[in-house]
Amino acid sequence: SAHLTFTPASASNQKTFTISVWIKVTADTDNRAIVSGGTWSTEPYSTLMFRDDDRISGDFRISGTSYNYVPAPQAEGSWIHVVMAVDTTQGTQDNRFKLYVNGTQLTSWVYVAKLAINLDTGFNASHEHQIGEQAGLGRYFNGLMAEFNFIDGTQLAPASFAEDDGGTWTAIEYTGSYGTNGYRLTFSDSSDIGNDSSGNGNDWSPVNLASGDVKTDVPPSK
């Protein structure tokens, strides 16, 4: 049940944002939330999840309607870089949600219900957000996370967070603006696991996390 929580002081851009995170998933048969905005079933709520069938999905529940993007399965047990970039103001429907794994955009879905235009998602609202949990359903993450960046107000590509270094997809430090509710969590300080190093001071509160949960197993980085 280890996770982190954060409630923004005020709502910001619920339409446009980017999530970038490295994950190493432990084999499991449960739904494992990476990050959620809101608590099921109070709408809007949204989740980036590693599902029980090993598929990374983006899921949104807004005004009584569900929007979901479910691609092919991903491998467990090794570091992968996941980017979910959302901009519901885009006129082209396929540009409103973009999901990348190790720099490659996923465009083939086993199930999809695409976002409508100008929707306010559960992310960046003034309610509780969770890393490693989907609140209300007890869907906890099982594995490791590193270099978590949330960019408020901008839809970005993976090149802002990583690059190909001799054939290895490698983390680089993001140097752009984070926006009002943006944050960077490196999880590197065992005494302050939820520290936001973006300069915004959007620190997260650990729940059932201890200093021993900070590991030295990290993804490739420069």
VOBA-1610 file (N, C-alpha, C; in pm, whole numbers, padded with zeros to 5 digits, always signed):
BEGIN
Ser+00082-00122+00000Ser+00000+00000+00000Ser+00085+00127+00000Ala+00213+00116-00030Ala+00301+00233-00034Ala+00264+00324-00151His+00254+00455-00123His+00225+00551-00230His+00258+00692-00180Leu+00240+00790-00268Leu+00258+00930-00231Leu+00133+01007-00269Thr+00106+01115-00195Thr-00012+01196-00224Thr+00025+01344-00232Phe-00055+01417-00310Phe-00035+01562-00326Phe-00167+01623-00369Thr-00203+01733-00305Thr-00322+01808-00344Thr-00280+01950-00383Pro-00296+01988-00511Pro-00258+02124-00551Pro-00334+02231-00472Ala-00269+02342-00450Ala-00334+02452-00379Ala-00454+02505-00456Ser-00447+02496-00589Ser-00558+02537-00674Ser-00548+02461-00806Ala-00658+02453-00876Ala-00658+02386-01005Ala-00577+02466-01105Ser-00517+02393-01199Ser-00444+02459-01308Ser-00496+02401-01440Asn-00408+02375-01535Asn-00452+02333-01668Asn-00489+02185-01668Gln-00618+02155-01668Gln-00665+02017-01667Gln-00676+01959-01808Lys-00652+02042-01907Lys-00663+01999-02047Lys-00529+01958-02107Thr-00421+02022-02063Thr-00292+02005-02130Thr-00182+01980-02026Phe-00111+01867-02042Phe-00005+01831-01948Phe+00074+01713-02005Thr+00190+01688-01944Thr+00275+01574-01982Thr+00324+01505-01856Ile+00317+01373-01856Ile+00372+01289-01750Ile+00486+01208-01810Ser+00602+01213-01746Ser+00718+01134-01786Ser+00770+01060-01664Val+00784+00927-01675Val+00831+00848-01561Val+00899+00722-01611Trp+01002+00679-01538Trp+01066+00550-01562Trp+01009+00451-01462Ile+00970+00333-01510Ile+00915+00231-01421Ile+00982+00096-01446Lys+00991+00018-01342Lys+01037-00121-01350Lys+00934-00203-01274Val+00852-00277-01348Val+00734-00339-01291Val+00763-00482-01248Thr+00722-00514-01126Thr+00731-00650-01074Thr+00615-00732-01127Ala+00642-00858-01159Ala+00537-00947-01210Ala+00421-00954-01111Asp+00299-00935-01161Asp+00182-00931-01077Asp+00060-00954-01166Thr-00051-00987-01105Thr-00174-01006-01181Thr-00280-00905-01142Asp-00237-00795-01079Asp-00329-00690-01038Asp-00313-00568-01128Asn-00415-00482-01129Asn-00401-00350-01188Asn-00311-00266-01099Arg-00210-00200-01157Arg-00111-00127-01080Arg-00106+00018-01127Ala-00159+00108-01046Ala-00165+00249-01083Ala-00026+00312-01074Ile+00013+00383-01179Ile+00137+00461-01177Ile+00108+00598-01114Val+00007+00667-01166Val-00031+00796-01109Val-00179+00819-01139Ser-00247+00883-01043Ser-00389+00912-01059Ser-00419+01054-01016Gly-00518+01112-01080Gly-00570+01241-01040Gly-00715+01226-01001Gly-00743+01233-00870Gly-00879+01217-00823Gly-00902+01081-00760Thr-01019+01066-00701Thr-01058+00944-00630Thr-01180+00882-00695Trp-01168+00756-00733Trp-01285+00685-00783Trp-01391+00680-00673Ser-01516+00717-00698Ser-01578+00743-00824Ser-01623+00889-00837Thr-01549+00979-00775Thr-01581+01122-00782Thr-01519+01180-00909Glu-01601+01222-01003Glu-01551+01269-01133Glu-01517+01418-01129Pro-01416+01458-01213Pro-01337+01374-01303Pro-01223+01305-01229Tyr-01192+01182-01270Tyr-01071+01115-01221Tyr-01002+01049-01340Ser-00870+01044-01331Ser-00789+00997-01444Ser-00671+00918-01390Thr-00625+00818-01467Thr-00519+00730-01421Thr-00429+00687-01535Leu-00300+00685-01509Leu-00202+00616-01593Leu-00168+00488-01520Met-00188+00372-01585Met-00187+00245-01513Met-00111+00138-01589Phe-00049+00046-01515Phe+00002-00079-01569Phe-00100-00186-01531Arg-00174-00234-01631Arg-00290-00318-01605Arg-00252-00463-01569Asp-00353-00537-01527Asp-00331-00677-01490Asp-00291-00764-01610Asp-00316-00715-01732Asp-00275-00786-01853Asp-00147-00728-01913Asp-00072-00651-01832Asp+00059-00594-01868Asp+00050-00487-01976Arg-00063-00425-01989Arg-00079-00315-02084Arg-00078-00182-02007Ile-00003-00084-02059Ile-00002+00050-02001Ile-00121+00126-02059Ser-00208+00176-01974Ser-00328+00242-02026Ser-00345+00380-01967Gly-00407+00467-02045Gly-00452+00596-01999Gly-00603+00591-01987Asp-00656+00622-01868Asp-00800+00606-01842Asp-00855+00734-01781Phe-00968+00779-01834Phe-01028+00905-01791Phe-01179+00884-01773Arg-01232+00935-01665Arg-01376+00934-01642Arg-01419+01078-01619Ile-01500+01130-01712Ile-01534+01272-01713Ile-01683+01288-01746Ser-01758+01348-01656Ser-01900+01379-01678Ser-01979+01258-01726Gly-01956+01143-01660Gly-02033+01025-01690Gly-01987+00943-01807Thr-01877+00982-01871Thr-01825+00910-01987Thr-01683+00864-01962Ser-01651+00742-02005Ser-01516+00687-01991Ser-01440+00701-02123Tyr-01313+00739-02112Tyr-01222+00748-02227Tyr-01100+00665-02191Asn-01063+00572-02281Asn-00956+00477-02250Asn-00868+00452-02371Tyr-00739+00434-02344Tyr-00641+00400-02447Tyr-00562+00279-02398Val-00582+00164-02462Val-00521+00039-02416Val-00441-00023-02532Pro-00307-00022-02524Pro-00223-00076-02631Pro-00184-00221-02605Ala-00085-00270-02679Ala-00033-00406-02662Ala+00042-00417-02529Pro+00063-00540-02480Pro+00133-00560-02352Pro+00279-00512-02358Gln+00332-00479-02239Gln+00472-00442-02222Gln+00539-00543-02130Ala+00670-00557-02144Ala+00744-00655-02065Ala+00759-00607-01921Glu+00756-00700-01829Glu+00783-00672-01689Glu+00931-00698-01660Gly+00979-00640-01550Gly+01111-00676-01500Gly+01227-00595-01550Ser+01205-00498-01639Ser+01315-00413-01685Ser+01267-00268-01689Trp+01362-00174-01682Trp+01326-00032-01684Trp+01268+00007-01819Ile+01156+00079-01818Ile+01101+00139-01939Ile+01063+00284-01908His+01071+00367-02010His+01036+00508-01998His+00898+00529-02058Val+00806+00583-01977Val+00668+00605-02020Val+00639+00754-02022Val+00583+00802-02134Val+00539+00941-02145Val+00393+00941-02188Met+00309+01008-02112Met+00170+01032-02151Met+00152+01182-02168Ala+00122+01224-02289Ala+00111+01367-02322Ala-00031+01396-02371Val-00099+01485-02301Val-00241+01511-02326Val-00263+01657-02360Asp-00349+01681-02459Asp-00393+01817-02491Asp-00531+01806-02554Thr-00634+01818-02473Thr-00770+01799-02525Thr-00818+01917-02609Thr-00737+02024-02619Thr-00775+02137-02705Thr-00742+02112-02851Gln-00668+02007-02880Gln-00627+01979-03017Gln-00749+01947-03105Gly-00753+02009-03223Gly-00863+01985-03315Gly-00862+01845-03374Thr-00742+01789-03394Thr-00729+01653-03443Thr-00738+01556-03326Gln-00836+01467-03329Gln-00864+01383-03213Gln-00744+01297-03173Asp-00669+01244-03268Asp-00556+01157-03237Asp-00441+01231-03171Asn-00443+01365-03175Asn-00338+01443-03110Asn-00371+01479-02965Arg-00490+01444-02919Arg-00530+01481-02783Arg-00468+01390-02678Phe-00429+01269-02718Phe-00367+01175-02626Phe-00252+01107-02699Lys-00131+01115-02639Lys-00015+01049-02697Lys+00055+00969-02587Leu+00085+00844-02618Leu+00151+00754-02523Leu+00277+00700-02588Tyr+00388+00709-02516Tyr+00518+00666-02567Tyr+00582+00569-02469Val+00650+00468-02522Val+00732+00378-02442Val+00871+00374-02503Asn+00971+00413-02425Asn+01111+00419-02470Asn+01125+00497-02601Gly+01056+00610-02606Gly+01069+00702-02718Gly+00982+00673-02837Thr+00914+00560-02840Thr+00829+00520-02953Thr+00683+00546-02920Gln+00615+00620-03008Gln+00474+00648-02985Gln+00390+00523-03016Leu+00300+00490-02925Leu+00207+00379-02946Leu+00082+00433-03015Thr+00047+00374-03127Thr-00068+00423-03204Thr-00169+00313-03236Ser-00138+00191-03197Ser-00228+00079-03221Ser-00290+00038-03088Trp-00424+00036-03082Trp-00494+00012-02957Trp-00577-00114-02966Val-00571-00198-02862Val-00660-00313-02856Val-00798-00269-02810Tyr-00803-00157-02739Tyr-00930-00094-02704Tyr-00907+00055-02694Val-00997+00133-02752Val-00983+00279-02743Val-01120+00346-02744Ala-01136+00445-02657Ala-01248+00537-02660Ala-01184+00676-02647Lys-01173+00748-02756Lys-01086+00866-02764Lys-01148+00988-02696Leu-01058+01071-02640Leu-01099+01192-02571Leu-01171+01289-02664Ala-01280+01344-02615Ala-01349+01451-02686Ala-01273+01583-02666Ile-01308+01682-02745Ile-01235+01808-02742Ile-01268+01890-02618Asn-01162+01957-02566Asn-01173+02056-02458Asn-01222+02000-02325Leu-01196+01873-02301Leu-01236+01814-02173Leu-01137+01851-02063Asp-01189+01873-01942Asp-01106+01887-01823Asp-01089+01750-01760Thr-00965+01702-01754Thr-00937+01570-01697Thr-00925+01579-01546Gly-00895+01465-01483Gly-00875+01463-01339Gly-00740+01514-01294Phe-00646+01526-01386Phe-00514+01577-01351Phe-00516+01730-01345Asn-00446+01784-01245Asn-00433+01929-01224Asn-00557+01992-01162Ala-00656+01911-01124Ala-00768+01964-01046Ala-00722+01984-00902Ser-00804+02051-00822Ser-00766+02084-00684Ser-00806+01972-00587His-00802+01848-00635His-00829+01734-00547His-00700+01653-00528Glu-00707+01549-00447Glu-00589+01469-00418Glu-00541+01393-00542His-00408+01391-00560His-00343+01310-00662His-00260+01203-00591Gln-00239+01092-00658Gln-00164+00982-00598Gln-00060+00929-00697Ile+00058+00901-00649Ile+00159+00826-00724Ile+00168+00688-00659Gly+00146+00584-00737Gly+00152+00448-00686Gly+00020+00398-00630Glu-00090+00468-00657Glu-00221+00425-00609Glu-00330+00485-00696Gln-00437+00411-00714Gln-00562+00469-00763Gln-00658+00473-00645Ala-00674+00592-00590Ala-00752+00607-00468Ala-00897+00565-00492Gly-00953+00499-00392Gly-01090+00452-00400Gly-01101+00309-00447Leu-00996+00257-00512Leu-00997+00120-00563Leu-00883+00036-00507Gly-00789+00100-00436Gly-00679+00025-00377Gly-00588-00040-00478Arg-00573+00021-00594Arg-00483-00032-00697Arg-00345+00028-00678Tyr-00259-00047-00610Tyr-00126+00002-00575Tyr-00022-00047-00675Phe+00078+00037-00698Phe+00187+00001-00789Phe+00275-00106-00723Asn+00332-00193-00805Asn+00422-00296-00756Asn+00548-00293-00841Gly+00651-00229-00792Gly+00775-00215-00868Gly+00851-00091-00827Leu+00936-00041-00916Leu+01017+00077-00890Leu+00979+00190-00985Met+00998+00313-00938Met+00981+00432-01022Met+01103+00521-01007Ala+01132+00597-01112Ala+01243+00693-01108Ala+01212+00811-01198Glu+01273+00924-01166Glu+01271+01044-01250Glu+01130+01074-01301Phe+01044+01114-01208Phe+00904+01144-01238Phe+00889+01294-01263Asn+00848+01329-01384Asn+00826+01469-01420Asn+00681+01490-01461Phe+00620+01595-01406Phe+00486+01636-01448Phe+00495+01779-01497Ile+00454+01801-01623Ile+00461+01933-01685Ile+00319+01987-01700Asp+00291+02093-01630Asp+00159+02155-01629Asp+00149+02254-01745Gly+00056+02228-01840Gly+00025+02326-01944Gly+00093+02303-02077Thr+00172+02196-02091Thr+00243+02171-02217Thr+00237+02023-02252Gln+00211+01993-02379Gln+00215+01857-02431Gln+00350+01836-02499Leu+00432+01748-02441Leu+00570+01732-02486Leu+00597+01592-02539Ala+00703+01580-02619Ala+00750+01451-02671Ala+00858+01395-02580Pro+00891+01267-02592Pro+00990+01204-02504Pro+01129+01266-02510Ala+01164+01331-02622Ala+01297+01389-02635Ala+01326+01496-02532Ser+01224+01547-02465Ser+01246+01644-02357Ser+01300+01577-02231Phe+01289+01443-02223Phe+01323+01372-02100Phe+01426+01260-02119Ala+01453+01220-02242Ala+01543+01108-02266Ala+01595+01114-02409Glu+01699+01037-02436Glu+01758+01032-02570Glu+01821+00897-02596Asp+01842+00868-02724Asp+01911+00745-02764Asp+02061+00766-02749Asp+02122+00691-02661Asp+02266+00703-02637Asp+02332+00572-02679Gly+02373+00565-02804Gly+02440+00446-02856Gly+02351+00323-02857Gly+02222+00343-02882Gly+02128+00232-02887Gly+02056+00205-02756Thr+02088+00282-02651Thr+02020+00265-02522Thr+01938+00389-02491Trp+01808+00372-02471Trp+01722+00484-02434Trp+01759+00529-02294Thr+01799+00656-02280Thr+01869+00705-02162Thr+01805+00833-02110Ala+01785+00840-01979Ala+01724+00958-01918Ala+01817+01077-01924Ile+01760+01195-01953Ile+01831+01322-01944Ile+01747+01415-01855Glu+01810+01518-01803Glu+01737+01611-01716Glu+01651+01705-01798Tyr+01524+01718-01763Tyr+01433+01812-01827Tyr+01472+01954-01787Thr+01477+02045-01884Thr+01524+02180-01857Thr+01421+02289-01888Gly+01300+02249-01925Gly+01198+02348-01959Gly+01117+02392-01839Ser+01008+02462-01867Ser+00918+02511-01763Ser+00829+02398-01713Tyr+00801+02399-01582Tyr+00713+02299-01523Tyr+00569+02347-01512Gly+00543+02477-01527Gly+00410+02529-01505Gly+00376+02532-01356Thr+00258+02580-01324Thr+00220+02606-01185Thr+00221+02481-01098Asn+00156+02376-01142Asn+00144+02255-01060Asn+00241+02145-01101Gly+00339+02179-01183Gly+00437+02081-01226Gly+00535+02045-01115Tyr+00602+01932-01132Tyr+00697+01886-01031Tyr+00796+01788-01092Arg+00908+01772-01022Arg+01007+01670-01055Arg+01040+01594-00928Leu+01019+01463-00932Leu+01050+01377-00819Leu+01159+01279-00862Thr+01275+01287-00798Thr+01383+01194-00829Thr+01386+01076-00730Phe+01316+01090-00617Phe+01311+00987-00512Phe+01450+00952-00459Ser+01546+01041-00473Ser+01685+01009-00440Ser+01720+01036-00294Asp+01637+01114-00224Asp+01665+01148-00084Asp+01579+01059+00006Ser+01641+00962+00069Ser+01566+00867+00151Ser+01498+00933+00270Ser+01543+01052+00309Ser+01481+01122+00421Ser+01369+01215+00376Asp+01353+01232+00245Asp+01250+01321+00190Asp+01210+01268+00053Ile+01144+01153+00052Ile+01116+01080-00072Ile+01031+01162-00168Gly+00937+01241-00116Gly+00845+01316-00202Gly+00891+01456-00236Asn+01020+01485-00220Asn+01071+01619-00246Asn+01059+01657-00394Asp+01002+01774-00421Asp+00992+01828-00557Asp+01115+01914-00584Ser+01198+01872-00681Ser+01320+01946-00712Ser+01304+02035-00835Ser+01178+02061-00877Ser+01155+02147-00994Ser+01173+02295-00961Gly+01170+02329-00832Gly+01169+02469-00790Gly+01030+02519-00754Asn+00925+02438-00783Asn+00788+02479-00753Asn+00747+02454-00609Gly+00818+02364-00541Gly+00781+02331-00404Gly+00657+02246-00393Asn+00623+02174-00499Asn+00505+02087-00495Asn+00544+01950-00439Asp+00576+01947-00311Asp+00623+01825-00246Asp+00507+01727-00223Trp+00541+01599-00229Trp+00444+01491-00209Trp+00464+01428-00072Ser+00355+01380-00015Ser+00360+01317+00118Ser+00363+01165+00103Pro+00464+01099+00161Pro+00470+00953+00153Pro+00372+00887+00249Val+00312+00777+00204Val+00223+00695+00286Val+00275+00552+00283Asn+00311+00499+00399Asn+00367+00363+00410Asn+00494+00346+00328Leu+00570+00454+00315Leu+00702+00452+00249Leu+00807+00482+00355Ala+00917+00408+00351Ala+01025+00427+00446Ala+01155+00454+00372Ser+01256+00500+00445Ser+01384+00533+00381Ser+01443+00413+00309Gly+01417+00292+00358Gly+01470+00173+00295Gly+01406+00140+00161Asp+01298+00212+00127Asp+01234+00189-00002Asp+01304+00261-00116Val+01400+00347-00086Val+01481+00411-00190Val+01593+00315-00230Lys+01596+00279-00360Lys+01690+00179-00410Lys+01798+00244-00494Thr+01908+00173-00513Thr+02014+00221-00600Thr+02002+00166-00742Asp+01900+00082-00766Asp+01872+00031-00900Asp+01800+00140-00977Val+01871+00207-01070Val+01813+00320-01141Val+01823+00297-01292Pro+01737+00362-01371Pro+01743+00345-01515Pro+01869+00409-01574Pro+01904+00375-01698Pro+02020+00440-01761Pro+01998+00591-01771Ser+02100+00668-01733Ser+02084+00813-01732Ser+02218+00880-01759Lys+02211+01009-01800Lys+02331+01087-01828Lys+02345+01197-01724
//
